[in-house]
Amino acid sequence: MAVVVATPTMASTKANPGAVPSRRLGKEELTKTHKAHLKKQDNSPHAPRAVKQPVLSDAYPASTKSIRELEIIPLSELRAETHHRGKGIIVKAISAPFVGAGAVSIVEDEFGNADKLAIYNQADSSILSGVPEGCVVAVKEPYYKNNGAEDDFMICVDHPSDVILLRFTDPIIPESLRLGPLLKTAEDWRNAADRAFIEKDFPTSVFCYSEALEASEDAAFKAPIHTKRAGVNLILGRYDAAKADALASRTGGPQDWKAYYNAGRAAYGLCSYTESHTLLTTALDLNPTNANIQKEHARCQARLREEETGAYDFPAMHASLGPHAVHLDRGSFLRNTRVAESAHHGRGLFAARDLRAGDVVFVEKATLMPNQYEPARASAALYALMVRQLCDNPSLAGHVLGLYDGGYERSGEEGAVVDGVAVVDVFLVEAIRTKNCFSAPRSTLEDTRPSVRDGRQAKGLWVHASRMNHNCVANTMRSFVGDMLISRATRDIKEGEELFQQYVPVKTMVDVRNKQFKDGWGFECACVLCTAENRSPEAMLAKRKELLAAVEKLCSKKMPGRELIPDAKIRSVDRLAKQLEEAHEKDVYEGLPRLTLIYPCNWLVAAHRGRKNHGKVVKYALKVLRNFGFKVPDESEVWDPREIYTKSGNATLMTVHVVATLRTLAEAYEALGHKEMAERCAEAAEFGYVLVTGSKNDLTTLDK
Ligand SMILES: C[S@@+](CC[C@H](N)C(=O)[O-])C[C@H]1O[C@@H](n2cnc3c(N)ncnc32)[C@H](O)[C@@H]1O
């Protein structure tokens, strides 16, 4: 589904909040305008579907009551800009839906009052994503919103669980709205469902199969309908329902292999591979020669092996990526880690065994990640997917709703099933999204190519990785292959140590980066680097800012290429770099990164490289490594660059620039005739590239 972001409509100033409007549009006017809108509707199946992303400051809770507990009121009693707590409405759609950011229908109550009903955040898999004319719905605790003009109002439903499609025979439907069942017999309903299936109208097919099941008491009639509904639910990705249907279709006979097979596929869709394996094994016992079961069974075993061993064929994973292939069929390897209370905040992730620098910490398949890499659409697409999955697969709620929500006030009923649907609070979903999602390039490896740094990133949710707290000098590093997140240790880690990641590449200045953390995640970082830098007086910070700005101005914020940089300019930058170095107090920065010095030193490396001054390249490249927090010797000492990951202490900052610097060092040592040093640096660069990209890859990618 293509997604565009809709701007939330603003509350009007014209309505008298809390009052029953003195004038509102009548049925005829509403219907006429609606018909005009319907004519303009883009009905092409690939028309981009807008998403109304919630604004957290407008948050209100989802209804947790059953419609049967609420006082049913007529439309004429709705009050402007009011959440009608304790109340509900029951209305019939008297128009086709206009589908935009939501689905708007003209509805009528039992007294003949008409109004507009806008339903947002329904998944395409739900019949409520466009209520068919004639259907009767209940809206729980509705909000009545003014649309700008004095007499223009709309019932606005943000939480998907606040609206319920009522079965035609539901006794709660008032007499005058009741048509009686449109189709009389269970067979009629089944036939209608079959027809809807053939027309690929899967939500309607599920609805009609459900009516057929309700209309029959005959187990022999019902079993194949459960099988059919399981099949449709599998297509819709409603795996919880598909599994329940598949298991309900069992008759106790040898044909039950199909029930276990479908249930196994549904469990696979939920990434519950152990359960899927058990179900598929039963299917295979009942039908050992069936090739489809054998194939699914083998696939499931492969996932379990990945979960168990963490052995992945990374080159094959990279090779399988394509514009429409970003969701990789792989299991998650999480056993090196465990979730526990953190001294920093809430829960965190901890090492479950000793890890060496470079080891895989964990590999996690995205819980949810849309294939949407357009920056302007990525957030809305993830939000929409989260809502859809929580509605369609309530068993996911346990994982997703357990995540940190930034202090959102919960009712405690989110995820509970009321009136047959899971309570989904869209503001809570958005709060969780903002605090826990990651940006992911389609491939971090590809992203290290200078030629393809285009900023295209999807947003996704990896619930295990989300448990990790932030640290500017983190001991792990993440990378992506499609929707797989690979976390590797940047240094040796002891069992029981808390694992940290950088939430975003850290900004150079301590105050700037902490403002970013505060605004985005509501915390101030207390890592060794931030703690130390916060001890440095403000005047020194100001001095460092001033000097860095002077270097950036002198160099126009660019890096030298292969061109010859004039001596005078190099001397000027060198002078400023020295002053900047002096502006880093020894007692503050001992053993810590000096982020302000990285740009000037990198610039000097490039400038001297252009002049083929290899000795100077070595000198400044060592400084770059030092400024990333790595332990490097004085120029003259013999050292082993391969040990920088294991012997540099606990405050190193790993990035692709470290890899690039090690390569440049290797090249300079080679030119100076220091073969062994060149080899060691090249090896250290290769090792670093594994941390950065997640797997062993050819370093020449960095040149392309
Ligand atoms: C994705 S959650 C991390 C897991 C979280 N600790 C939990 O209990 O689920 C992100 C939130 O953790 C907190 N957090 C992360 N790193 C932190 C740190 N270094 N210091 C304090 N709070 C931190 C912030 O409140 C942030 O919004």
The ligand as an SDF file (V2000), in Angstrom:
LIG
                    3D

 27 29  0  0  0  0  0  0  0  0999 V2000
   13.7630    2.3050   23.2750 C   0  0  0  0  0  0  0  0  0  0  0  0
   13.5870    2.6850   24.9470 S   0  0  0  0  0  0  0  0  0  0  0  0
   14.9140    1.8150   25.6670 C   0  0  0  0  0  0  0  0  0  0  0  0
   14.4480    0.7620   26.6000 C   0  0  0  0  0  0  0  0  0  0  0  0
   13.8630    1.2710   27.8660 C   0  0  0  0  0  0  0  0  0  0  0  0
   14.8990    1.4950   28.8660 N   0  0  0  0  0  0  0  0  0  0  0  0
   12.8060    0.3430   28.4120 C   0  0  0  0  0  0  0  0  0  0  0  0
   12.6660    0.2420   29.6150 O   0  0  0  0  0  0  0  0  0  0  0  0
   12.0890   -0.2530   27.6310 O   0  0  0  0  0  0  0  0  0  0  0  0
   14.0940    4.3370   24.8680 C   0  0  0  0  0  0  0  0  0  0  0  0
   13.9600    5.0830   26.1520 C   0  0  0  0  0  0  0  0  0  0  0  0
   14.8970    4.5980   27.1000 O   0  0  0  0  0  0  0  0  0  0  0  0
   15.4050    5.6930   27.8680 C   0  0  0  0  0  0  0  0  0  0  0  0
   16.8550    5.7280   27.7290 N   0  0  0  0  0  0  0  0  0  0  0  0
   17.5780    5.1730   26.7440 C   0  0  0  0  0  0  0  0  0  0  0  0
   18.8800    5.3680   26.9350 N   0  0  0  0  0  0  0  0  0  0  0  0
   19.0010    6.0590   28.0820 C   0  0  0  0  0  0  0  0  0  0  0  0
   20.1130    6.5720   28.8020 C   0  0  0  0  0  0  0  0  0  0  0  0
   21.3480    6.3980   28.3900 N   0  0  0  0  0  0  0  0  0  0  0  0
   19.8460    7.2440   29.9330 N   0  0  0  0  0  0  0  0  0  0  0  0
   18.5720    7.4430   30.3690 C   0  0  0  0  0  0  0  0  0  0  0  0
   17.4950    6.9960   29.7120 N   0  0  0  0  0  0  0  0  0  0  0  0
   17.7070    6.3050   28.5860 C   0  0  0  0  0  0  0  0  0  0  0  0
   14.7520    6.9450   27.3490 C   0  0  0  0  0  0  0  0  0  0  0  0
   13.6750    7.2590   28.1820 O   0  0  0  0  0  0  0  0  0  0  0  0
   14.2610    6.5460   25.9830 C   0  0  0  0  0  0  0  0  0  0  0  0
   13.1150    7.2530   25.5720 O   0  0  0  0  0  0  0  0  0  0  0  0
  1  2  1  0
  2  3  1  0
  2 10  1  0
  3  4  1  0
  4  5  1  0
  5  6  1  0
  5  7  1  0
  7  8  2  0
  7  9  1  0
 10 11  1  0
 11 12  1  0
 11 26  1  0
 12 13  1  0
 13 14  1  0
 13 24  1  0
 14 15  1  0
 14 23  1  0
 15 16  2  0
 16 17  1  0
 17 18  1  0
 17 23  2  0
 18 19  1  0
 18 20  2  0
 20 21  1  0
 21 22  2  0
 22 23  1  0
 24 25  1  0
 24 26  1  0
 26 27  1  0
M  CHG  2   2   1   9  -1
M  END
$$$$
